[in-house]
Amino acid sequence: MPRQILRIIDANCNRISEGLRFLEDIARFLLDDAALSQKLKTMRHNLVTSLSQFGTSLISQRNAKTDVGAGRVIKHSQDISTLVTANARRVEEALRVVEELSKLPELSAILHSKDFEKARFNLYTLQREMVSRLTRRRKTEQIKGLYVVIDTLIIRPNDAVEAARKAIKGGAKIIQLRHKHHRRVELLEVAKKLSQLCRKSGALFIVNDYLDIALVSEADGIHIGQDDMPLNAVRRELPVDYIIGLTTSTVAQARKAEKEGADYVAVSSIFPSLTKPDAKVVGIERLKQVSEAVSVPVVAIGGINMQNIREVMTAGADAVAVISAVLSQKDIEAETRRLVKEIGKQAKSR
């Protein structure tokens, strides 16, 4: 067999093994996903075993000193999703090279091209799942700071986008659309505009309650309550990269939500609320208990304003959700900025 062919196979074998090991470690240690890690590990072992049939003949053809490709530096944006994509593509390209070479008469008896084709297509799916999970993880890490709920009981649907724009300009990092008493077609139009605004601004966009609106508007996630569609059912209907928040009022509910896959929990109602006068007030102590009981981000909601936001942050909230404290103000941007500044002060003092 020509030694040049063996060199090509050896180089691509190394690319496959190294790239899959990187993906496997990301799945195992960063995503903490045993099933995904095992799939990648099994793929790596199977491919390496198949290519090991050449024995030492591959290693004997290595010549790193005279390799014209040695020393090349390829620069990638250093974020995890980009690295995952780069390594997956590296493996996919290597698989395609070996797949094509295995069709040569002198190799077809040793290697089976269909095995490498199958592995390549399986990796396409695993790559998409990993990037989606990493995106969801990044979104979850953004659940902090000021969370503004655009409630169309407080502000007219026609004014919702402009209110959100002012809130984002003031420093809000999360926008939720709550739209209980208007037509769904009207809600969808507002949701689409808010989704575009948040995407351009780097803020998260969350839809309250409505799974279909969240999907069609391409939101970042959905927020549900205890009486809505069960969390595990919502998760089955959503793409992997969507986040789910769940309103809770007890420690038991918060723990259950985290166990079932909630990306964050909201604790309500911390204080008496103007927008939900009938909501049960659970108080600061309950917020503190939930913050200590779960590892996912905790959002405090209900009657929070400039006068009590310090107390809320001190109790352990990662984010503070407000409605009338921002939307009922004459200058939404300025009031948002004041709240964001106070949150920043308390976050630094922890």
Phi, psi and omega per residue, in radians:
M1 nan 2.344 -3.131
P2 -0.994 2.349 -3.095
R3 -1.161 -0.463 3.103
Q4 -1.092 -0.649 3.101
I5 -1.148 -0.734 3.120
L6 -1.100 -0.654 3.109
R7 -1.121 -0.698 3.123
I8 -1.128 -0.784 -3.136
I9 -1.118 -0.736 -3.141
D10 -1.076 -0.795 -3.131
A11 -1.074 -0.745 -3.115
N12 -1.318 -0.500 3.024
C13 -1.085 -0.754 3.115
N14 -1.122 -0.725 3.119
R15 -1.068 -0.745 -3.130
I16 -1.108 -0.864 -3.094
S17 -1.115 -0.819 -3.103
E18 -1.162 -0.794 -3.118
G19 -1.122 -0.746 3.138
L20 -1.189 -0.598 3.102
R21 -1.133 -0.691 3.088
F22 -1.068 -0.847 -3.139
L23 -1.082 -0.702 3.130
E24 -1.067 -0.769 -3.133
D25 -1.183 -0.623 3.072
I26 -1.114 -0.779 3.125
A27 -1.104 -0.662 -3.072
R28 -1.363 -0.895 -2.975
F29 -1.636 -0.529 -3.109
L30 -1.656 -0.834 -3.134
L31 -1.504 -0.266 3.141
D32 0.955 0.725 -3.082
D33 -1.953 1.719 -3.065
A34 -1.116 -0.701 -3.091
A35 -1.157 -0.789 -3.141
L36 -1.147 -0.728 3.104
S37 -1.061 -0.720 -3.127
Q38 -1.170 -0.660 3.106
K39 -1.068 -0.764 -3.139
L40 -1.202 -0.674 3.117
K41 -1.122 -0.761 3.130
T42 -1.110 -0.748 3.106
M43 -1.049 -0.795 -3.127
R44 -1.073 -0.814 -3.126
H45 -1.104 -0.745 -3.119
N46 -1.105 -0.762 -3.109
L47 -1.222 -0.732 3.124
V48 -1.127 -0.678 3.106
T49 -1.095 -0.742 3.133
S50 -1.094 -0.746 -3.106
L51 -1.355 -0.299 -3.138
S52 -1.283 -0.097 3.110
Q53 -1.090 -0.317 3.120
F54 -1.365 -0.170 3.114
G55 1.118 -2.399 -3.105
T56 -1.482 -0.028 -3.088
S57 -1.142 -0.521 3.103
L58 -1.219 -0.839 -3.108
I59 -1.090 -0.632 -3.090
S60 -1.141 -0.343 -3.117
Q61 -1.654 0.003 -3.140
R62 -1.230 2.457 3.097
N63 -2.656 1.351 -3.039
A64 -1.115 -0.538 -3.071
K65 -1.147 -0.664 -3.081
T66 -1.773 0.045 3.134
D67 -1.154 2.104 -3.095
V68 -1.153 -0.292 3.134
G69 -1.590 -0.107 -3.104
A70 -1.202 2.476 3.067
G71 1.537 -0.096 3.112
R72 -1.220 2.410 3.121
V73 -1.956 2.147 3.116
I74 -1.914 2.127 -3.098
K75 -1.651 2.353 3.081
H76 -2.257 2.655 3.003
S77 -1.089 2.246 -2.982
Q78 -1.557 1.079 2.909
D79 -2.068 2.735 -2.973
I80 -1.073 -0.745 -3.126
S81 -1.062 -0.716 3.120
T82 -1.150 -0.700 3.123
L83 -1.150 -0.687 3.092
V84 -1.093 -0.811 3.131
T85 -1.086 -0.751 -3.131
A86 -1.100 -0.754 -3.130
N87 -1.248 -0.639 3.102
A88 -1.127 -0.758 3.131
R89 -1.134 -0.648 3.101
R90 -1.048 -0.777 3.122
V91 -1.174 -0.753 -3.125
E92 -1.065 -0.726 3.119
E93 -1.155 -0.704 3.115
A94 -1.133 -0.699 3.104
L95 -1.090 -0.687 -3.137
R96 -1.160 -0.668 3.110
V97 -1.073 -0.860 -3.129
V98 -1.157 -0.633 3.110
E99 -1.030 -0.781 -3.136
E100 -1.219 -0.731 3.138
L101 -1.132 -0.563 -3.106
S102 -1.205 -0.136 3.073
K103 -1.476 -0.175 3.094
L104 -1.165 2.487 -3.111
P105 -0.928 -0.691 -3.076
E106 -1.309 -0.201 -3.139
L107 -1.985 -0.331 -3.034
S108 -1.072 -0.448 3.119
A109 -1.385 -0.311 -3.101
I110 -1.752 -0.771 -3.111
L111 -2.000 2.609 -3.140
H112 -2.013 2.007 -3.047
S113 -1.016 -0.581 -3.112
K114 -1.125 -0.537 3.119
D115 -1.114 -0.698 -3.114
F116 -1.353 -0.570 3.054
E117 -1.124 -0.792 3.130
K118 -1.078 -0.766 3.127
A119 -1.078 -0.693 -3.136
R120 -1.088 -0.801 -3.131
F121 -1.221 -0.606 3.064
N122 -1.110 -0.669 -3.129
L123 -1.198 -0.583 3.056
Y124 -0.951 -0.790 -3.118
T125 -1.182 -0.763 -3.129
L126 -1.149 -0.650 3.099
Q127 -1.079 -0.811 3.133
R128 -1.054 -0.731 -3.134
E129 -1.147 -0.737 -3.134
M130 -1.123 -0.796 -3.138
V131 -1.113 -0.676 3.112
S132 -1.118 -0.734 3.135
R133 -1.174 -0.663 3.098
L134 -1.179 -0.646 3.085
T135 -1.118 -0.744 3.104
R136 -1.102 -0.704 3.101
R137 -1.084 -0.756 3.125
R138 -1.088 -0.739 3.118
K139 -1.082 -0.735 -3.141
T140 -1.072 -0.672 3.122
E141 -1.167 -0.294 3.117
Q142 -1.490 -0.065 3.118
I143 -1.370 1.438 3.106
K144 -2.822 2.758 -3.133
G145 1.508 -2.539 -3.073
L146 -1.645 2.261 -3.083
Y147 -2.035 1.857 -3.069
V148 -1.720 2.175 3.118
V149 -1.680 2.023 3.095
I150 -1.500 1.674 -3.077
D151 -1.729 2.077 -3.075
T152 -1.341 0.043 2.930
L153 -1.407 -0.397 -3.126
I154 -1.705 -0.656 -3.098
I155 -2.276 2.450 -3.085
R156 -1.130 2.544 3.126
P157 -0.912 -0.661 -3.129
N158 -1.145 -0.372 -3.121
D159 -1.765 -0.031 -3.017
A160 -1.097 -0.781 -3.086
V161 -1.153 -0.738 -3.140
E162 -1.159 -0.664 3.095
A163 -1.105 -0.740 3.114
A164 -1.125 -0.698 3.133
R165 -1.059 -0.752 3.125
K166 -1.154 -0.697 3.136
A167 -1.129 -0.746 3.124
I168 -1.134 -0.712 3.116
K169 -1.109 -0.536 3.104
G170 -1.383 -0.161 3.063
G171 2.072 0.049 3.104
A172 -1.144 2.374 -3.091
K173 -1.795 -0.276 -3.114
I174 -2.368 2.333 3.073
I175 -2.122 2.227 3.052
Q176 -2.024 2.426 3.067
L177 -1.780 2.039 3.052
R178 -1.981 2.141 -2.928
H179 -2.549 1.470 -2.955
K180 -1.592 -0.539 -2.918
H181 -2.161 0.589 3.071
H182 -2.272 2.911 -3.116
R183 -1.121 2.534 -3.091
R184 -1.112 -0.586 3.135
V185 -1.127 -0.624 3.095
E186 -1.195 -0.699 3.101
L187 -1.061 -0.745 -3.104
L188 -1.086 -0.744 -3.134
E189 -1.111 -0.733 3.109
V190 -1.147 -0.743 -3.115
A191 -1.073 -0.740 3.128
K192 -1.066 -0.754 -3.133
K193 -1.175 -0.704 3.117
L194 -1.173 -0.651 3.120
S195 -1.085 -0.777 3.117
Q196 -1.112 -0.757 3.137
L197 -1.052 -0.836 -3.099
C198 -1.159 -0.659 3.138
R199 -1.094 -0.757 -3.139
K200 -1.218 -0.505 -3.046
S201 -1.630 -0.174 -3.117
G202 1.421 0.223 3.083
A203 -1.644 2.757 3.063
L204 -1.472 2.522 3.074
F205 -2.082 2.125 -3.105
I206 -2.069 2.369 3.061
V207 -1.782 2.321 3.113
N208 -1.453 2.191 2.968
D209 1.334 -0.856 -2.873
Y210 -1.561 1.860 -3.125
L211 -1.080 -0.778 -3.099
D212 -1.126 -0.703 3.131
I213 -1.167 -0.689 3.110
A214 -1.056 -0.743 -3.111
L215 -1.221 -0.863 -3.062
V216 -1.174 -0.612 -3.128
S217 -1.446 -0.075 -3.117
E218 1.012 0.843 3.087
A219 -1.227 2.990 3.067
D220 -1.479 -0.336 -3.125
G221 -3.111 -3.006 -3.104
I222 -2.406 2.567 3.070
H223 -2.043 2.284 -3.109
I224 -2.224 2.852 3.121
G225 -1.920 3.134 -3.100
Q226 -1.140 -0.461 -3.103
D227 -1.724 0.114 3.138
D228 -1.566 -3.012 3.086
M229 -0.949 2.374 -3.103
P230 -0.961 2.520 -3.060
L231 -1.006 -0.796 -3.110
N232 -1.136 -0.522 3.088
A233 -1.255 -0.685 3.093
V234 -1.108 -0.754 -3.135
R235 -1.045 -0.670 -3.134
R236 -1.126 -0.514 -3.079
E237 -1.548 -0.243 -3.056
L238 -1.700 2.606 2.962
P239 -1.045 2.752 -3.054
V240 -1.045 -0.551 -3.028
D241 -1.480 0.005 3.085
Y242 -1.426 2.452 3.058
I243 -1.724 2.709 3.138
I244 -2.225 2.261 3.025
G245 -1.954 2.568 -3.118
L246 -2.312 2.295 3.081
T247 -1.333 2.315 3.128
T248 -2.305 2.818 3.075
S249 -2.307 -0.075 3.133
T250 -2.332 2.831 3.085
V251 -1.130 -0.707 -3.132
A252 -1.063 -0.749 3.115
Q253 -1.110 -0.715 -3.125
A254 -1.149 -0.758 3.117
R255 -1.117 -0.718 3.120
K256 -1.113 -0.731 3.132
A257 -1.071 -0.784 3.128
E258 -1.108 -0.752 -3.138
K259 -1.082 -0.620 -3.103
E260 -1.495 -0.025 3.029
G261 1.895 0.243 3.061
A262 -1.131 2.429 3.134
D263 -1.489 -0.412 3.002
Y264 -2.721 2.783 3.072
V265 -2.132 2.532 3.032
A266 -1.863 2.425 3.098
V267 -1.872 2.143 -3.051
S268 -2.481 2.545 -0.095
S269 -1.810 2.303 -3.085
I270 -1.214 -0.739 3.098
F271 -2.293 2.919 3.033
P272 -0.977 2.403 -3.022
S273 -2.002 2.380 3.084
L274 -1.220 -0.585 -3.091
T275 -1.454 -0.392 3.085
K276 -2.339 1.306 -3.059
P277 -1.111 -0.384 -3.125
D278 -1.592 -0.042 -3.096
A279 -1.175 2.463 3.100
K280 -1.259 2.273 3.125
V281 -1.516 2.144 -3.113
V282 -1.786 -0.381 3.012
G283 1.491 2.971 -3.099
I284 -1.107 -0.686 -3.088
E285 -1.097 -0.662 3.095
R286 -1.147 -0.692 3.088
L287 -1.038 -0.766 3.132
K288 -1.099 -0.733 -3.136
Q289 -1.101 -0.768 3.140
V290 -1.155 -0.744 -3.140
S291 -1.025 -0.601 3.140
E292 -1.430 -0.327 -3.023
A293 -1.610 -0.386 -3.067
V294 -2.149 2.780 3.130
S295 -1.787 -0.223 3.101
V296 -1.364 2.793 3.124
P297 -1.029 2.532 -3.136
V298 -2.019 2.225 3.126
V299 -1.908 2.186 3.081
A300 -1.600 2.409 -3.135
I301 -2.556 2.590 3.055
G302 2.003 1.742 3.032
G303 1.224 0.338 -3.093
I304 -1.497 2.364 -3.138
N305 -2.598 -2.999 -3.073
M306 -1.096 -0.482 -3.073
Q307 -1.343 -0.464 -3.064
N308 -2.125 0.058 -3.047
I309 -1.153 -0.542 3.104
R310 -1.097 -0.748 3.130
E311 -1.079 -0.675 -3.135
V312 -1.152 -0.794 3.139
M313 -1.145 -0.683 3.125
T314 -1.098 -0.506 3.137
A315 -1.336 -0.116 3.036
G316 1.954 0.136 3.136
A317 -1.163 2.436 3.047
D318 -1.498 -0.582 3.122
A319 -2.426 2.715 3.141
V320 -2.143 2.100 3.136
A321 -1.662 2.304 3.138
V322 -2.334 2.693 3.070
I323 -2.195 -1.409 -3.078
S324 -1.155 -0.460 3.134
A325 -1.061 -0.360 3.093
V326 -1.979 -0.905 -3.006
L327 -1.195 -0.455 -3.115
S328 -1.530 0.003 -3.103
Q329 -1.546 2.609 3.140
K330 -1.134 -0.704 -3.135
D331 -1.991 1.597 -3.073
I332 -1.065 -0.766 -3.106
E333 -1.098 -0.802 -3.108
A334 -1.129 -0.744 -3.130
E335 -1.191 -0.649 3.065
T336 -1.059 -0.769 -3.119
R337 -1.089 -0.663 3.116
R338 -1.111 -0.782 3.142
L339 -1.149 -0.746 3.131
V340 -1.081 -0.719 3.126
K341 -1.087 -0.728 3.141
E342 -1.188 -0.700 3.092
I343 -1.054 -0.751 3.132
G344 -1.061 -0.720 3.115
K345 -1.059 -0.814 -3.095
Q346 -1.217 -0.621 3.125
A347 -1.115 -0.664 3.139
K348 -1.225 -0.522 -3.073
S349 -1.448 -0.085 -3.128
R350 -1.228 nan nan
